[in-house]
């Protein structure tokens, strides 16, 4: 059972296989979990939205960098 993270969100329990998510995500989840293994849904949503915003920003930055590389490769 060491590879399962059990959390409770609004009274419903979830077993999360830890081998399927990154160490960074596990650390972030552990910061959201209180002493009785509960996660506040508002905190979870906030963390998800922040991660999504970071992901979208990275995608846009990578696309722009690829465009610059392509334009420099074909002057």
N, C-alpha and C positions, 0 to 999 in steps of 0.2 A: 504493500500500500504506500510505499515511499514515493511512488511516481504519480500520485493522485493528490490534487489540491481540492479539498472540499470547502465550498462556500455556500452561504445562504443569502438569497436576495428576496426580500419581501416574503419570507417564510418558506420559500422553495429552495431545496438543496440541489447543488450541482457538483458533480465530480469532474474536475478538469484534469485530463491527462497531461502531466507536466512535460513529458517528452515531446509533445506536439507544439509547445510554445517556447519562445526564447527566454533566456535567463532574465533579460531586461524586463520582459512582460511579467514574469513571475515576481520580480522585485516590486514593480509598480502595483500589481494586484495585492501583494502583501501589505503595502502601505495603505490600501483601501479597506483591508479587513480588520475588524475590531476583535476584541478578546474572545467573543463568542462566535467567531467565524462569519459574522454578518457583514454585508457590504451595503452601504446606503446607495440606492439607485441613482440619486442625484450626483453623488460623487463618481459613480461608475460612468454615467452619461457625460459628465464634465471631462473625465479622463479620456473617454473615447473621442469626444469632439476635439480635444486638444491634440491627441495623437493623429486624428484624421487631418486636422489643419496642418500639422507638421509634415505629414506624408504628402499632402497636396502641394505644399510649398516646395518640398524636395523634388517632386515630379516636374514641376514647372521649371525649377532651376536647372535640373538635368536636361530638360528639353531645350532650354535656351543655350546651355553650354554646348550641346550637340549641334545646334544650329550655327553657333559661332565657329565651332571646329570645322563643320562642313563648308561654311563660307570661306574660311581661311585655307582650306584644302583646295578649293576650286576658285581661285581669284579671277 
